Amino acid sequence: MTPNLENIAKGIIIAGVLLVVVGGIIFGLSRLFNWKSLPGTLHLQTGNFTCIIPILASILLSIVLTILLNLIIRFMNR
């Protein structure tokens, strides 16, 4: 079974729309919450170099996106 170019195009469009929506959600949430002050955030600073690693925020974002994608897949299969 070879994929139809029309189906590939639809998949790319859907992926693009999802990327824009997720980007908008992240942008909006960054305005509401200060992600740097969450517990579980590592701050590494040496001289002029600062690295902030948001471990807890990454885990929370992963859980939310997993639930969202599972719901989307479940509704698409019906």
PDB file of N, CA, C and O in Angstrom:
ATOM      1  N   MET A   1       0.846  -1.183   0.000  1.00  0.00           N
ATOM      2  CA  MET A   1       0.000   0.000   0.000  1.00  0.00           C
ATOM      3  C   MET A   1       0.888   1.242   0.000  1.00  0.00           C
ATOM      4  O   MET A   1       1.665   1.455   0.931  1.00  0.00           O
ATOM      5  N   THR A   2       0.772   2.048  -1.030  1.00  0.00           N
ATOM      6  CA  THR A   2       1.564   3.270  -1.125  1.00  0.00           C
ATOM      7  C   THR A   2       0.750   4.450  -0.615  1.00  0.00           C
ATOM      8  O   THR A   2      -0.448   4.545  -0.882  1.00  0.00           O
ATOM      9  N   PRO A   3       1.396   5.345   0.113  1.00  0.00           N
ATOM     10  CA  PRO A   3       0.651   6.501   0.623  1.00  0.00           C
ATOM     11  C   PRO A   3       0.277   7.456  -0.505  1.00  0.00           C
ATOM     12  O   PRO A   3       1.053   7.693  -1.431  1.00  0.00           O
ATOM     13  N   ASN A   4      -0.899   7.980  -0.404  1.00  0.00           N
ATOM     14  CA  ASN A   4      -1.406   8.946  -1.365  1.00  0.00           C
ATOM     15  C   ASN A   4      -0.835  10.321  -1.003  1.00  0.00           C
ATOM     16  O   ASN A   4      -0.782  10.676   0.174  1.00  0.00           O
ATOM     17  N   LEU A   5      -0.414  11.086  -1.995  1.00  0.00           N
ATOM     18  CA  LEU A   5       0.151  12.413  -1.716  1.00  0.00           C
ATOM     19  C   LEU A   5      -0.857  13.328  -1.038  1.00  0.00           C
ATOM     20  O   LEU A   5      -0.482  14.198  -0.252  1.00  0.00           O
ATOM     21  N   GLU A   6      -2.118  13.134  -1.336  1.00  0.00           N
ATOM     22  CA  GLU A   6      -3.154  13.948  -0.695  1.00  0.00           C
ATOM     23  C   GLU A   6      -3.201  13.674   0.805  1.00  0.00           C
ATOM     24  O   GLU A   6      -3.353  14.598   1.604  1.00  0.00           O
ATOM     25  N   ASN A   7      -3.070  12.404   1.186  1.00  0.00           N
ATOM     26  CA  ASN A   7      -3.072  12.056   2.608  1.00  0.00           C
ATOM     27  C   ASN A   7      -1.830  12.595   3.315  1.00  0.00           C
ATOM     28  O   ASN A   7      -1.905  13.041   4.460  1.00  0.00           O
ATOM     29  N   ILE A   8      -0.693  12.551   2.632  1.00  0.00           N
ATOM     30  CA  ILE A   8       0.536  13.096   3.214  1.00  0.00           C
ATOM     31  C   ILE A   8       0.392  14.600   3.423  1.00  0.00           C
ATOM     32  O   ILE A   8       0.795  15.126   4.460  1.00  0.00           O
ATOM     33  N   ALA A   9      -0.179  15.286   2.446  1.00  0.00           N
ATOM     34  CA  ALA A   9      -0.380  16.738   2.563  1.00  0.00           C
ATOM     35  C   ALA A   9      -1.303  17.066   3.727  1.00  0.00           C
ATOM     36  O   ALA A   9      -1.044  18.004   4.480  1.00  0.00           O
ATOM     37  N   LYS A  10      -2.378  16.301   3.879  1.00  0.00           N
ATOM     38  CA  LYS A  10      -3.294  16.528   5.002  1.00  0.00           C
ATOM     39  C   LYS A  10      -2.581  16.316   6.334  1.00  0.00           C
ATOM     40  O   LYS A  10      -2.783  17.080   7.278  1.00  0.00           O
ATOM     41  N   GLY A  11      -1.750  15.282   6.410  1.00  0.00           N
ATOM     42  CA  GLY A  11      -1.006  15.017   7.640  1.00  0.00           C
ATOM     43  C   GLY A  11      -0.052  16.141   7.987  1.00  0.00           C
ATOM     44  O   GLY A  11       0.085  16.507   9.154  1.00  0.00           O
ATOM     45  N   ILE A  12       0.609  16.690   6.978  1.00  0.00           N
ATOM     46  CA  ILE A  12       1.533  17.800   7.212  1.00  0.00           C
ATOM     47  C   ILE A  12       0.776  19.044   7.662  1.00  0.00           C
ATOM     48  O   ILE A  12       1.240  19.769   8.542  1.00  0.00           O
ATOM     49  N   ILE A  13      -0.379  19.293   7.067  1.00  0.00           N
ATOM     50  CA  ILE A  13      -1.189  20.452   7.465  1.00  0.00           C
ATOM     51  C   ILE A  13      -1.671  20.299   8.899  1.00  0.00           C
ATOM     52  O   ILE A  13      -1.621  21.252   9.676  1.00  0.00           O
ATOM     53  N   ILE A  14      -2.138  19.105   9.257  1.00  0.00           N
ATOM     54  CA  ILE A  14      -2.611  18.857  10.625  1.00  0.00           C
ATOM     55  C   ILE A  14      -1.459  19.028  11.615  1.00  0.00           C
ATOM     56  O   ILE A  14      -1.637  19.624  12.677  1.00  0.00           O
ATOM     57  N   ALA A  15      -0.278  18.505  11.269  1.00  0.00           N
ATOM     58  CA  ALA A  15       0.888  18.649  12.149  1.00  0.00           C
ATOM     59  C   ALA A  15       1.258  20.120  12.316  1.00  0.00           C
ATOM     60  O   ALA A  15       1.623  20.544  13.413  1.00  0.00           O
ATOM     61  N   GLY A  16       1.167  20.898  11.244  1.00  0.00           N
ATOM     62  CA  GLY A  16       1.469  22.325  11.327  1.00  0.00           C
ATOM     63  C   GLY A  16       0.488  23.073  12.205  1.00  0.00           C
ATOM     64  O   GLY A  16       0.877  23.928  13.000  1.00  0.00           O
ATOM     65  N   VAL A  17      -0.794  22.745  12.058  1.00  0.00           N
ATOM     66  CA  VAL A  17      -1.818  23.394  12.884  1.00  0.00           C
ATOM     67  C   VAL A  17      -1.605  23.037  14.351  1.00  0.00           C
ATOM     68  O   VAL A  17      -1.706  23.902  15.221  1.00  0.00           O
ATOM     69  N   LEU A  18      -1.312  21.768  14.632  1.00  0.00           N
ATOM     70  CA  LEU A  18      -1.063  21.360  16.015  1.00  0.00           C
ATOM     71  C   LEU A  18       0.166  22.073  16.581  1.00  0.00           C
ATOM     72  O   LEU A  18       0.174  22.467  17.748  1.00  0.00           O
ATOM     73  N   LEU A  19       1.193  22.237  15.767  1.00  0.00           N
ATOM     74  CA  LEU A  19       2.392  22.927  16.216  1.00  0.00           C
ATOM     75  C   LEU A  19       2.100  24.383  16.556  1.00  0.00           C
ATOM     76  O   LEU A  19       2.606  24.900  17.553  1.00  0.00           O
ATOM     77  N   VAL A  20       1.296  25.043  15.743  1.00  0.00           N
ATOM     78  CA  VAL A  20       0.927  26.437  16.010  1.00  0.00           C
ATOM     79  C   VAL A  20       0.089  26.531  17.283  1.00  0.00           C
ATOM     80  O   VAL A  20       0.292  27.437  18.091  1.00  0.00           O
ATOM     81  N   VAL A  21      -0.854  25.601  17.467  1.00  0.00           N
ATOM     82  CA  VAL A  21      -1.711  25.616  18.659  1.00  0.00           C
ATOM     83  C   VAL A  21      -0.875  25.386  19.917  1.00  0.00           C
ATOM     84  O   VAL A  21      -1.020  26.111  20.902  1.00  0.00           O
ATOM     85  N   VAL A  22      -0.002  24.384  19.885  1.00  0.00           N
ATOM     86  CA  VAL A  22       0.836  24.101  21.054  1.00  0.00           C
ATOM     87  C   VAL A  22       1.772  25.278  21.331  1.00  0.00           C
ATOM     88  O   VAL A  22       1.990  25.631  22.490  1.00  0.00           O
ATOM     89  N   GLY A  23       2.326  25.885  20.287  1.00  0.00           N
ATOM     90  CA  GLY A  23       3.174  27.061  20.464  1.00  0.00           C
ATOM     91  C   GLY A  23       2.416  28.216  21.085  1.00  0.00           C
ATOM     92  O   GLY A  23       2.948  28.918  21.946  1.00  0.00           O
ATOM     93  N   GLY A  24       1.171  28.423  20.655  1.00  0.00           N
ATOM     94  CA  GLY A  24       0.344  29.480  21.234  1.00  0.00           C
ATOM     95  C   GLY A  24       0.025  29.225  22.694  1.00  0.00           C
ATOM     96  O   GLY A  24       0.029  30.145  23.512  1.00  0.00           O
ATOM     97  N   ILE A  25      -0.252  27.965  23.017  1.00  0.00           N
ATOM     98  CA  ILE A  25      -0.536  27.615  24.413  1.00  0.00           C
ATOM     99  C   ILE A  25       0.696  27.855  25.279  1.00  0.00           C
ATOM    100  O   ILE A  25       0.596  28.431  26.362  1.00  0.00           O
ATOM    101  N   ILE A  26       1.845  27.417  24.806  1.00  0.00           N
ATOM    102  CA  ILE A  26       3.081  27.613  25.572  1.00  0.00           C
ATOM    103  C   ILE A  26       3.392  29.096  25.722  1.00  0.00           C
ATOM    104  O   ILE A  26       3.795  29.541  26.797  1.00  0.00           O
ATOM    105  N   PHE A  27       3.206  29.864  24.650  1.00  0.00           N
ATOM    106  CA  PHE A  27       3.447  31.307  24.715  1.00  0.00           C
ATOM    107  C   PHE A  27       2.501  31.962  25.717  1.00  0.00           C
ATOM    108  O   PHE A  27       2.922  32.805  26.509  1.00  0.00           O
ATOM    109  N   GLY A  28       1.220  31.578  25.688  1.00  0.00           N
ATOM    110  CA  GLY A  28       0.247  32.143  26.619  1.00  0.00           C
ATOM    111  C   GLY A  28       0.549  31.773  28.060  1.00  0.00           C
ATOM    112  O   GLY A  28       0.444  32.609  28.957  1.00  0.00           O
ATOM    113  N   LEU A  29       0.925  30.513  28.281  1.00  0.00           N
ATOM    114  CA  LEU A  29       1.244  30.084  29.639  1.00  0.00           C
ATOM    115  C   LEU A  29       2.512  30.752  30.160  1.00  0.00           C
ATOM    116  O   LEU A  29       2.633  31.004  31.359  1.00  0.00           O
ATOM    117  N   SER A  30       3.451  31.039  29.269  1.00  0.00           N
ATOM    118  CA  SER A  30       4.676  31.699  29.723  1.00  0.00           C
ATOM    119  C   SER A  30       4.391  33.120  30.200  1.00  0.00           C
ATOM    120  O   SER A  30       5.125  33.657  31.030  1.00  0.00           O
ATOM    121  N   ARG A  31       3.336  33.725  29.681  1.00  0.00           N
ATOM    122  CA  ARG A  31       2.948  35.061  30.143  1.00  0.00           C
ATOM    123  C   ARG A  31       2.263  35.003  31.510  1.00  0.00           C
ATOM    124  O   ARG A  31       2.354  35.946  32.296  1.00  0.00           O
ATOM    125  N   LEU A  32       1.568  33.878  31.792  1.00  0.00           N
ATOM    126  CA  LEU A  32       0.826  33.753  33.045  1.00  0.00           C
ATOM    127  C   LEU A  32       1.699  33.276  34.202  1.00  0.00           C
ATOM    128  O   LEU A  32       1.557  33.758  35.326  1.00  0.00           O
ATOM    129  N   PHE A  33       2.596  32.335  33.932  1.00  0.00           N
ATOM    130  CA  PHE A  33       3.377  31.713  34.996  1.00  0.00           C
ATOM    131  C   PHE A  33       4.852  32.027  34.816  1.00  0.00           C
ATOM    132  O   PHE A  33       5.341  32.179  33.696  1.00  0.00           O
ATOM    133  N   ASN A  34       5.549  32.121  35.937  1.00  0.00           N
ATOM    134  CA  ASN A  34       6.995  32.287  35.910  1.00  0.00           C
ATOM    135  C   ASN A  34       7.618  30.899  36.031  1.00  0.00           C
ATOM    136  O   ASN A  34       7.773  30.380  37.136  1.00  0.00           O
ATOM    137  N   TRP A  35       7.976  30.298  34.895  1.00  0.00           N
ATOM    138  CA  TRP A  35       8.490  28.929  34.884  1.00  0.00           C
ATOM    139  C   TRP A  35       9.830  28.809  35.600  1.00  0.00           C
ATOM    140  O   TRP A  35      10.212  27.707  35.995  1.00  0.00           O
ATOM    141  N   LYS A  36      10.543  29.899  35.776  1.00  0.00           N
ATOM    142  CA  LYS A  36      11.844  29.837  36.433  1.00  0.00           C
ATOM    143  C   LYS A  36      11.713  29.577  37.925  1.00  0.00           C
ATOM    144  O   LYS A  36      12.649  29.078  38.549  1.00  0.00           O
ATOM    145  N   SER A  37      10.575  29.907  38.502  1.00  0.00           N
ATOM    146  CA  SER A  37      10.428  29.785  39.948  1.00  0.00           C
ATOM    147  C   SER A  37       9.755  28.484  40.379  1.00  0.00           C
ATOM    148  O   SER A  37       9.488  28.303  41.567  1.00  0.00           O
ATOM    149  N   LEU A  38       9.474  27.575  39.448  1.00  0.00           N
ATOM    150  CA  LEU A  38       8.884  26.296  39.827  1.00  0.00           C
ATOM    151  C   LEU A  38       9.898  25.456  40.597  1.00  0.00           C
ATOM    152  O   LEU A  38      11.097  25.522  40.327  1.00  0.00           O
ATOM    153  N   PRO A  39       9.415  24.662  41.560  1.00  0.00           N
ATOM    154  CA  PRO A  39      10.343  23.735  42.201  1.00  0.00           C
ATOM    155  C   PRO A  39      10.799  22.698  41.173  1.00  0.00           C
ATOM    156  O   PRO A  39      10.038  22.351  40.270  1.00  0.00           O
ATOM    157  N   GLY A  40      12.000  22.213  41.297  1.00  0.00           N
ATOM    158  CA  GLY A  40      12.515  21.245  40.340  1.00  0.00           C
ATOM    159  C   GLY A  40      13.229  21.886  39.169  1.00  0.00           C
ATOM    160  O   GLY A  40      13.535  21.208  38.189  1.00  0.00           O
ATOM    161  N   THR A  41      13.502  23.184  39.250  1.00  0.00           N
ATOM    162  CA  THR A  41      14.236  23.877  38.200  1.00  0.00           C
ATOM    163  C   THR A  41      15.689  24.024  38.630  1.00  0.00           C
ATOM    164  O   THR A  41      15.976  24.548  39.707  1.00  0.00           O
ATOM    165  N   LEU A  42      16.594  23.565  37.792  1.00  0.00           N
ATOM    166  CA  LEU A  42      18.015  23.666  38.096  1.00  0.00           C
ATOM    167  C   LEU A  42      18.576  24.954  37.508  1.00  0.00           C
ATOM    168  O   LEU A  42      18.349  25.263  36.338  1.00  0.00           O
ATOM    169  N   HIS A  43      19.303  25.696  38.319  1.00  0.00           N
ATOM    170  CA  HIS A  43      19.962  26.928  37.877  1.00  0.00           C
ATOM    171  C   HIS A  43      21.468  26.697  37.935  1.00  0.00           C
ATOM    172  O   HIS A  43      22.028  26.490  39.011  1.00  0.00           O
ATOM    173  N   LEU A  44      22.115  26.730  36.786  1.00  0.00           N
ATOM    174  CA  LEU A  44      23.564  26.576  36.717  1.00  0.00           C
ATOM    175  C   LEU A  44      24.149  27.897  36.233  1.00  0.00           C
ATOM    176  O   LEU A  44      23.795  28.384  35.159  1.00  0.00           O
ATOM    177  N   GLN A  45      25.046  28.472  37.028  1.00  0.00           N
ATOM    178  CA  GLN A  45      25.610  29.766  36.667  1.00  0.00           C
ATOM    179  C   GLN A  45      27.106  29.773  36.966  1.00  0.00           C
ATOM    180  O   GLN A  45      27.534  29.523  38.092  1.00  0.00           O
ATOM    181  N   THR A  46      27.887  30.065  35.930  1.00  0.00           N
ATOM    182  CA  THR A  46      29.327  30.214  36.085  1.00  0.00           C
ATOM    183  C   THR A  46      29.772  31.396  35.238  1.00  0.00           C
ATOM    184  O   THR A  46      29.627  31.374  34.015  1.00  0.00           O
ATOM    185  N   GLY A  47      30.293  32.393  35.855  1.00  0.00           N
ATOM    186  CA  GLY A  47      30.768  33.569  35.132  1.00  0.00           C
ATOM    187  C   GLY A  47      29.667  34.230  34.323  1.00  0.00           C
ATOM    188  O   GLY A  47      28.653  34.656  34.876  1.00  0.00           O
ATOM    189  N   ASN A  48      29.865  34.317  33.010  1.00  0.00           N
ATOM    190  CA  ASN A  48      28.876  34.927  32.119  1.00  0.00           C
ATOM    191  C   ASN A  48      27.850  33.931  31.600  1.00  0.00           C
ATOM    192  O   ASN A  48      26.955  34.313  30.846  1.00  0.00           O
ATOM    193  N   PHE A  49      27.956  32.659  31.986  1.00  0.00           N
ATOM    194  CA  PHE A  49      27.089  31.605  31.464  1.00  0.00           C
ATOM    195  C   PHE A  49      26.028  31.240  32.491  1.00  0.00           C
ATOM    196  O   PHE A  49      26.344  30.957  33.646  1.00  0.00           O
ATOM    197  N   THR A  50      24.765  31.247  32.066  1.00  0.00           N
ATOM    198  CA  THR A  50      23.654  30.820  32.913  1.00  0.00           C
ATOM    199  C   THR A  50      22.832  29.799  32.148  1.00  0.00           C
ATOM    200  O   THR A  50      22.468  30.021  30.993  1.00  0.00           O
ATOM    201  N   CYS A  51      22.539  28.676  32.798  1.00  0.00           N
ATOM    202  CA  CYS A  51      21.726  27.628  32.184  1.00  0.00           C
ATOM    203  C   CYS A  51      20.596  27.285  33.146  1.00  0.00           C
ATOM    204  O   CYS A  51      20.842  26.960  34.308  1.00  0.00           O
ATOM    205  N   ILE A  52      19.363  27.356  32.665  1.00  0.00           N
ATOM    206  CA  ILE A  52      18.195  27.034  33.474  1.00  0.00           C
ATOM    207  C   ILE A  52      17.560  25.785  32.881  1.00  0.00           C
ATOM    208  O   ILE A  52      17.190  25.776  31.707  1.00  0.00           O
ATOM    209  N   ILE A  53      17.429  24.724  33.685  1.00  0.00           N
ATOM    210  CA  ILE A  53      16.867  23.455  33.225  1.00  0.00           C
ATOM    211  C   ILE A  53      15.560  23.214  33.976  1.00  0.00           C
ATOM    212  O   ILE A  53      15.588  22.841  35.149  1.00  0.00           O
ATOM    213  N   PRO A  54      14.412  23.422  33.321  1.00  0.00           N
ATOM    214  CA  PRO A  54      13.113  23.266  33.990  1.00  0.00           C
ATOM    215  C   PRO A  54      12.630  21.813  33.961  1.00  0.00           C
ATOM    216  O   PRO A  54      11.839  21.442  33.095  1.00  0.00           O
ATOM    217  N   ILE A  55      13.101  20.996  34.897  1.00  0.00           N
ATOM    218  CA  ILE A  55      12.773  19.572  34.905  1.00  0.00           C
ATOM    219  C   ILE A  55      11.287  19.357  35.183  1.00  0.00           C
ATOM    220  O   ILE A  55      10.631  18.628  34.438  1.00  0.00           O
ATOM    221  N   LEU A  56      10.742  19.965  36.222  1.00  0.00           N
ATOM    222  CA  LEU A  56       9.336  19.768  36.568  1.00  0.00           C
ATOM    223  C   LEU A  56       8.414  20.309  35.482  1.00  0.00           C
ATOM    224  O   LEU A  56       7.405  19.682  35.158  1.00  0.00           O
ATOM    225  N   ALA A  57       8.746  21.452  34.924  1.00  0.00           N
ATOM    226  CA  ALA A  57       7.925  22.013  33.849  1.00  0.00           C
ATOM    227  C   ALA A  57       7.933  21.095  32.634  1.00  0.00           C
ATOM    228  O   ALA A  57       6.908  20.950  31.966  1.00  0.00           O
ATOM    229  N   SER A  58       9.064  20.476  32.337  1.00  0.00           N
ATOM    230  CA  SER A  58       9.148  19.546  31.211  1.00  0.00           C
ATOM    231  C   SER A  58       8.283  18.316  31.450  1.00  0.00           C
ATOM    232  O   SER A  58       7.615  17.837  30.534  1.00  0.00           O
ATOM    233  N   ILE A  59       8.292  17.809  32.665  1.00  0.00           N
ATOM    234  CA  ILE A  59       7.470  16.643  32.992  1.00  0.00           C
ATOM    235  C   ILE A  59       5.991  16.995  32.890  1.00  0.00           C
ATOM    236  O   ILE A  59       5.210  16.228  32.325  1.00  0.00           O
ATOM    237  N   LEU A  60       5.597  18.149  33.431  1.00  0.00           N
ATOM    238  CA  LEU A  60       4.194  18.566  33.353  1.00  0.00           C
ATOM    239  C   LEU A  60       3.752  18.766  31.910  1.00  0.00           C
ATOM    240  O   LEU A  60       2.653  18.353  31.540  1.00  0.00           O
ATOM    241  N   LEU A  61       4.578  19.385  31.102  1.00  0.00           N
ATOM    242  CA  LEU A  61       4.257  19.597  29.694  1.00  0.00           C
ATOM    243  C   LEU A  61       4.139  18.267  28.963  1.00  0.00           C
ATOM    244  O   LEU A  61       3.263  18.105  28.114  1.00  0.00           O
ATOM    245  N   SER A  62       5.000  17.322  29.277  1.00  0.00           N
ATOM    246  CA  SER A  62       4.950  16.003  28.662  1.00  0.00           C
ATOM    247  C   SER A  62       3.652  15.283  29.005  1.00  0.00           C
ATOM    248  O   SER A  62       3.048  14.652  28.137  1.00  0.00           O
ATOM    249  N   ILE A  63       3.221  15.369  30.246  1.00  0.00           N
ATOM    250  CA  ILE A  63       1.970  14.721  30.661  1.00  0.00           C
ATOM    251  C   ILE A  63       0.779  15.351  29.949  1.00  0.00           C
ATOM    252  O   ILE A  63      -0.092  14.640  29.447  1.00  0.00           O
ATOM    253  N   VAL A  64       0.737  16.671  29.905  1.00  0.00           N
ATOM    254  CA  VAL A  64      -0.379  17.369  29.253  1.00  0.00           C
ATOM    255  C   VAL A  64      -0.431  17.036  27.765  1.00  0.00           C
ATOM    256  O   VAL A  64      -1.509  16.763  27.236  1.00  0.00           O
ATOM    257  N   LEU A  65       0.706  17.055  27.085  1.00  0.00           N
ATOM    258  CA  LEU A  65       0.723  16.751  25.655  1.00  0.00           C
ATOM    259  C   LEU A  65       0.374  15.291  25.380  1.00  0.00           C
ATOM    260  O   LEU A  65      -0.271  14.994  24.375  1.00  0.00           O
ATOM    261  N   THR A  66       0.791  14.374  26.256  1.00  0.00           N
ATOM    262  CA  THR A  66       0.438  12.966  26.092  1.00  0.00           C
ATOM    263  C   THR A  66      -1.066  12.775  26.192  1.00  0.00           C
ATOM    264  O   THR A  66      -1.654  12.064  25.377  1.00  0.00           O
ATOM    265  N   ILE A  67      -1.688  13.393  27.171  1.00  0.00           N
ATOM    266  CA  ILE A  67      -3.143  13.293  27.318  1.00  0.00           C
ATOM    267  C   ILE A  67      -3.846  13.906  26.117  1.00  0.00           C
ATOM    268  O   ILE A  67      -4.798  13.328  25.592  1.00  0.00           O
ATOM    269  N   LEU A  68      -3.386  15.070  25.679  1.00  0.00           N
ATOM    270  CA  LEU A  68      -3.994  15.747  24.537  1.00  0.00           C
ATOM    271  C   LEU A  68      -3.883  14.914  23.262  1.00  0.00           C
ATOM    272  O   LEU A  68      -4.865  14.764  22.535  1.00  0.00           O
ATOM    273  N   LEU A  69      -2.714  14.378  22.988  1.00  0.00           N
ATOM    274  CA  LEU A  69      -2.539  13.562  21.787  1.00  0.00           C
ATOM    275  C   LEU A  69      -3.332  12.264  21.855  1.00  0.00           C
ATOM    276  O   LEU A  69      -3.862  11.815  20.839  1.00  0.00           O
ATOM    277  N   ASN A  70      -3.424  11.651  23.034  1.00  0.00           N
ATOM    278  CA  ASN A  70      -4.242  10.442  23.174  1.00  0.00           C
ATOM    279  C   ASN A  70      -5.712  10.734  22.907  1.00  0.00           C
ATOM    280  O   ASN A  70      -6.400   9.924  22.284  1.00  0.00           O
ATOM    281  N   LEU A  71      -6.200  11.878  23.370  1.00  0.00           N
ATOM    282  CA  LEU A  71      -7.594  12.246  23.099  1.00  0.00           C
ATOM    283  C   LEU A  71      -7.819  12.494  21.612  1.00  0.00           C
ATOM    284  O   LEU A  71      -8.841  12.084  21.060  1.00  0.00           O
ATOM    285  N   ILE A  72      -6.870  13.163  20.963  1.00  0.00           N
ATOM    286  CA  ILE A  72      -7.002  13.426  19.529  1.00  0.00           C
ATOM    287  C   ILE A  72      -7.007  12.123  18.745  1.00  0.00           C
ATOM    288  O   ILE A  72      -7.832  11.947  17.849  1.00  0.00           O
ATOM    289  N   ILE A  73      -6.103  11.211  19.065  1.00  0.00           N
ATOM    290  CA  ILE A  73      -6.043   9.927  18.363  1.00  0.00           C
ATOM    291  C   ILE A  73      -7.306   9.120  18.611  1.00  0.00           C
ATOM    292  O   ILE A  73      -7.816   8.469  17.698  1.00  0.00           O
ATOM    293  N   ARG A  74      -7.816   9.155  19.833  1.00  0.00           N
ATOM    294  CA  ARG A  74      -9.028   8.403  20.155  1.00  0.00           C
ATOM    295  C   ARG A  74     -10.229   8.917  19.360  1.00  0.00           C
ATOM    296  O   ARG A  74     -11.042   8.123  18.886  1.00  0.00           O
ATOM    297  N   PHE A  75     -10.347  10.252  19.211  1.00  0.00           N
ATOM    298  CA  PHE A  75     -11.465  10.816  18.457  1.00  0.00           C
ATOM    299  C   PHE A  75     -11.303  10.612  16.955  1.00  0.00           C
ATOM    300  O   PHE A  75     -12.302  10.526  16.241  1.00  0.00           O
ATOM    301  N   MET A  76     -10.068  10.533  16.459  1.00  0.00           N
ATOM    302  CA  MET A  76      -9.850  10.316  15.028  1.00  0.00           C
ATOM    303  C   MET A  76     -10.163   8.880  14.618  1.00  0.00           C
ATOM    304  O   MET A  76     -10.521   8.633  13.466  1.00  0.00           O
ATOM    305  N   ASN A  77     -10.032   7.935  15.540  1.00  0.00           N
ATOM    306  CA  ASN A  77     -10.304   6.532  15.227  1.00  0.00           C
ATOM    307  C   ASN A  77     -11.783   6.192  15.254  1.00  0.00           C
ATOM    308  O   ASN A  77     -12.159   5.102  14.823  1.00  0.00           O
ATOM    309  N   ARG A  78     -12.618   7.066  15.735  1.00  0.00           N
ATOM    310  CA  ARG A  78     -14.062   6.781  15.787  1.00  0.00           C
ATOM    311  C   ARG A  78     -14.736   7.182  14.527  1.00  0.00           C
ATOM    312  O   ARG A  78     -15.948   7.016  14.394  1.00  0.00           O
TER     313      ARG A  78
END
